Amino acid sequence: MNSTDTLPRRTFLKTTALAAAALGAGCSTGLVPPLRLGRRLAPGQKMRIACIGCGGKGISDVTGVSSENIVALCDVDAAQAKEIFGRYPAVPKFQDYRQMLREFDDRIDAVTISTPDHLHYAAGMLAISMGKHVFIQKPLTRSVWEARELMLAARRHGVVTQMGNQGHAGEGVRLAREWVQDGVIGPVREVHIWTKKMELGAYKSGRSTRPAPGEIPPATLDWNLWNGPSPARPYSAEYHPRRWRNWWDFGCGALGDIGCHTMDGPFFALDLGAPESIQAETAPCGEETFPDWSIITYRFPARGAQPAVKVVWYDGGKLPERPKELEPTRAFENKHGYLMIGDKGVIYDPSEKCASPRLLPEARMREAKLPAKSLPRVPGGDPFLEWINACKGGPAPGSNFDYAAPLTEMVLLGNVALRARGKKLVWDAAHLRFPNAPEFDGALRSAQRSF
């Protein structure tokens, strides 16, 4: 995404200077500390990995890198981290990731970050500024500006990065790209992507107003650290540990949770890049929680030989029309999936992580002459192994931040469109603004509270 190179350098320098100050690394002269670069390891050398966020998704993320040396563990809530903490009784434990990074700086090569969305940027920027390789869960950040800044920081510090949209390491996204790029379904002008995850998951709030204050946080939890850079709120079990995704101050809703998975196949296959406009139709959308459903239309310009394309996102039970090419005897998956509609055919993938692309009708899968596999494959489709190997001199991970940040930007622009409540937003990616609606430019950034 070369347009990011036009962003003012002072913004990034200010951010890295603040990160250094948070470590106590600043000097009395006020000068920015020397640039710290990521260190590549030898192929047979074990990485020293620190893990931020050890409950929930952190359980599988710590497990995913357990082939290496886990040297420090951090979670604001020891009760949520009980399983992982129990697996590593001799490994030092922390509640504050800043303290962990400061004290173990010279003993850490890389960091995994598996916190709620609102902490991804703060923890990620600090780790990157210290020259640590990073694996950050999806969505990469909670705001478009944060995603752009992390991408620039990763380039500047030369660290190996990976976002946790696991399907990008798999076979499905590669097949879809090979088929589209080979012209199997002809030029693609329309894409439909959907999820019902907020309806099915345990994190839908059902509330539109804040809980009344007065709840007492568990003794195992540091609530100030959990709030992190977001505006401080009184503790409520409504937020932690499960329903934070549905609150604007902490999460990114259904789109943020699943978009980086299910949008990944079309984004990769079609080289989508930045949209030129975004417009949302939604259920009532408040200032505190995400709407119960949304339909968001992105329009992308022509890209080389590929024509302009309309991409439509659906959540909360909304669905595209059933494709006429799908046989009457086959169910149309309503939980999640995507359709890429070309002039000569349709690709249908009813999986959450773009793992099962199929041509429609099914007879085409048997009859079509599909192209030979041309893209490199990730052994076992393992995104953790892909990242670890890259830290030891291997190829860059597929969902490194140069790819993951633009994908995350697409996702999060949809959330800005929700706030616009039906207004079409024209997007100027090079300058990070909406020329026709500057009143929504502020929604491109998140609060950065000192904590």
N, C-alpha and C positions, 0 to 999 in steps of 0.2 A: 504494500500500500504506500506507494511513493509519495502520495500527497501529504503524509504525516511529516515528511521532512521539512515542510514549509512552516510548521509550528514554531513559535518563538522558543529559543533555547533557554531564555531566562526562567521560563516556567519549570523546565526540568531541573535546572541548576538549583533553583530555590528548593525544590522537593528533595533532592539528594542532600542538600546542605541541612535541611531539617531532619532528615533521617540520620545523618551523621551526629547531629546534636543530640538526638534521642539516645544514641549509644554512648554519649559522653566522649565522642571522638573529635569534637570541634576543638580548635586551639584558641588561645587568647587573642590572636591577631584577627580572628573572625574570618580567616580564609577558608575556602572550601578544602576539605582534606584531599589527599592524593586519590586519584581514581583507582578503585579496586576492581580487578578483573577476575572472572571465573577461572578456576584451575582445572585443567583436564587431567584425569587420572590415567594410569596405565591399564590396559585391558584386563590384566589379572588382579588388579588392586581392588580391595574392598572400599566402597564409599562409606564415609561417615555422615549419616543422615540424622537430622533432627526433625521431629514431627510436631506440627502445631495443629491441634484439634485431633483428639484421640477417641472420641465417642462418635456414634452415628456413622456417617460416611468415613470418618477417620479410621474406623476399625478395618475396613477393606483397604484403605490407602496405606496404612502402616503394614498390613499383611502383604500388600503388593510390593513393597520395597524391602521385605524382611530377609531377602537373600544377601543384603548388605549389612553393615554394622549400624544398628540403631544406637545412637550415642546420647540422645536427650529426648524427653517427651514433655509436651506442654498441653494443658487443657485448663480452662478457667473453672471447670466443674469436675472435681475428682470422682464424683459418683458416676457421671456419664463416661468417664475414662476408665472405669474400674476394670473392664475386661483387658484392655491393652496394658494398663499399668500392671496388672497381675501377671501378664506374660513376660514382662521385663522387670523383675523385682530389683535388679541391681542397677538399672539405668536411672540416672537422676531425673526427677520430676519437677516441673515448674507450672505455675499458673500464669505468669506474665511472659509472653514470648520475647519481649525486649530484654528482660533479665537473662533469659536463656541464651539468646544470641550474644549478648555482651559477655557473659561469663564463659561461654563455650566457643567463642569466636574462632580460635585457632584449632579447634577440634571438630569443626563442622565443614563439610564440603558442600552439602546440599540440604534443602529444606522441603518438606511437604506441607501444604496448607489446606486443611480440611475443615475450616471454620464456617459459620454462617456467612452469607454473601458480603455483609457490610464490613467484614474484617479482612477480606482478601487483599484489597489494595494496600492497606497500612502495613500488614505483615509482609506482603510480597515486595513492596518497595524497599522496606528496611533490609530484607534478606538480599535482594538484588544489589542494593547499594554497598553491601558488605562483600560482594563477589561470590555469593552462594547461588548455585544452580537451584531452580525452583520448579516444583510440580504443584499447580494450584487447581483446585476443583473448579468445575463450571458452576455458574457463569464466571468468567475470569474476574470480573468486577461487578459492582452495582451501578456504575455510571459509565457513560461513553468516554468522558474525559479520563477517568481512571484507567480504562482499558488502553487508551492511546498512550498514556504516560508510562504504563508498565511495559508496553512494547518498546518505546523509545529507551527506557532504562535498560531493558534486557540487551538491546543492541549496543548501548554505550558500554556496558560492563562485560559484554562478551560471555554471558552465562547461558547455559543450556536450559531451555524452558519447555514445559508441556502443560496443557490444560487437560483437565480430567473428563473430556468427552470421549469415553473409552472406545466408542464405535469407530472413531477415525483411524484407529490402528487395525481395524478389522478388514475382512474381505469385501463386505457389502459396498462400502463407499468407493472402493477401487473398481469393482465391477460396474457400478453405475456410471462412474466417470469414463471408463473405457468404452462402454456402450454408447454414451452420449457423444463423446469425442469422435467415435468412429461413424457416427451418423445412423446408428441402428434405428432410432425413432425419429430421425429427421430433426430439423430446427425446433427447439423447445420455446414456446411462447407463453406457457401457463404452467404454474406449479401450485399444488394445494398441500398443506401440511397441517396436521391436527394432533391434539392430545386431549385426553380426559383425565390427566393425572391429578389435577386439583380436586376433581370429584372423587377419585379413588383413594388418594393419599390421606394420611392421618393429619395433614397439616393445613387443611382448609379451616379457616377461623369461624365463619358464620357470624362474625361481628363486624360492625362498621364504626364503632366508637371504642375509645380506649377503656381498658378495665379500670375499675375504681382502685385508687391506691390503698395500701394497707397490707398487702400480702408480704410475708416474710420470706426472703430467699433462703434456700437450704444452706446449712453451714458449710457445705462442700463447695459452694459457688461464690466467686468474686463477681458481684453483679456489675460493678463499675467497669471491670475489664471486659465483661460480656458486652456491655453497651459500646465499648470501644470508641471509635470516632463518630458514631451516630449520636444524635441528641439524647441526653440521659433521660431515662424514664424510670418510674418506680417499677420494682420487680413485679412480674406476674407470670404465673405458669402458662398463661395464654401465649407468651412469647417463647419461652424456653421450657423444654428442649425441642418442641416439634413445630409450632405454628408460626414461627418467625417469618417463614417464606411469604405469608399472606399479608405482611405489614410493610408499607412503603419504606419505613425507616430502616428495615433490616434485610428484607428479601427482594426478590424480583418476580414473584408470582409464578403462574404456570409457564409463562413464556420464558422467564429466566431459568426455571428449573429444567425444562425439557427442550427448549428451543435449540440450545447448543448441541443437543443430541439429534433431534429429528430434522432440523434444518440443515444439518451437516452434509448429508448426501447431496441434495440439490445445490447447496452453496459450493461444494467442491466440484461437482460434475459440470456446473455451468459457469464457473469462474465469476460468481456474481459480484463480488466486491461491494462497493457502496451503492445503496439505492439513490434514486433521484427524488423520490417522494414516498411518504408514508401516511396512511389514513386509517383510523380505527372506528369501528362500530362496536359499542359495548353495552352491557348492562349498566345500571347506575354505578358511577365510579366516584368514590369519595376521596377524601384527602388522607385517609388512614390505611385503608385496605384495598386490595385489588378487586376488580369487578368479578361477578360470578361467571361471566362469559365474555368473550371478545372475538371479533373477526377483524383482522388487521391486513390491509392490502399494501404491499410494497411494489413499487414499480422501478425496474432497473433498465438502464439504457442499453443499446446495442453494445456488444463487446467483441471487437474484431469481426469475425464472420458470424458470430452468434447474434440473433435478433434481440430486440427489446423483449423483456419478459415480465409478466405479472405474477407475483408470488403472494398467495393468500394463506394466512395463519388462522386457525380456528381452535378455541378451547372452551371448556365449560359445557361440553356436550354438543356444541355446534359442529356441523360436518359439511364437507363439500357434497355435491351431487354424486350419487353412485356412478362410477364410470360405466358407460354402456358396453365397454369391451369386457367387463368382468362377467363371467358366466353366471347365469341365474342360480345355479346350484351352489355357488361359492358365497360365503358370508363376506360382507364388507366390514373390515375391522373398524370398530368405532372407538377403541381405546387410544390408538396412536397410529401414525403412518404418514406417508407422502405419496403424491401422484405427480409425475412429470409427464406433461402432455405435449407430444411432438407432432409435427405434421404427418409423420408416417407411423406413429405408434405411441404406446403408453408404457411407462415404467411405474409399477405399483410396489410399494414396500410397506407391509403392515406391521413392521417392528418399531420399537421405540428408538433404537440406536442404529438404524439404517443397515441392518444386518442381512436383510432378505429381499433384495430387489428381484422383481419378476417382470417379464414382458406380459402384456395382456393382448388377447386372451392367452390362456396357458398353452394352447397349441403353438403359439409363436415361439415359446421357449424350446420346443422340440424341433421346430422347422427353421428358425432363423439361423443364419450363419453369423455366429457371434465372434468378435475379434479375439485374437490371441491376447493373453495377459501381457501387458506392457509396463505396468507400474510395479515398483518394488513392493514386496510383501513384508509385513512385520512378523517375525517368528511367533507363532501361537497367537497372533493378534493381541499381544500383551503390551499395553501402553506404558507400563512401569518398566518392563525390560527395554523397551525402545528408548525411554528416557535415560535409564542407567547406562545402556550401551553408548548413547550419545555423549554422556559425561566422561566416557572412557575413550573418546576419539571416534566413535561411530557416526553414522549419518544423523543429521538433525531430525528430531521427532517431527512427525507429520503435523501435529497440533501445537507446534511451537508458537510463540506469541506473534510472529509475523503472520501466521495464519489465524490463530485463535482470537487475536484482538479484533480484526475486521469481522469475523463471525460473531463475536460477542457484541460488537457495535451494532450489527444488523438486528440482533435480538433485542438489545436495550433501546434502540430507536423505536421499536414497537411499543415499549412501555412509555416512552415520551408521548407517542401518539395517543395512548390511553388517556393521558392527562389533558390532551388537546380536545377530547370529547367530540370527535367527528371532524374537526378542522384538518384539512389537508396540509401537511408540513412538507415544504420543499427543503431538501437537504443539501448543504454545501459542505461536503466532507473535507475539502482541503482547508477550510477555515473553521470547522467545527461550529456551524451555526445554521439557523433556519432563516434565510433571507426574507421570507414572506411572513414570518411569525417570530420576531425576536423576543417576544414575551415568554417563549418557551426555551430560550437558550439556557436559562438557569437550571432547567431540568436535566441538562447534560452533565451536571456535576453533582456530587454528593457532599453532605456536611462532613467536615473534618474537625471534630471536637478534640481538644487536648484532653487526655485521660491518663 
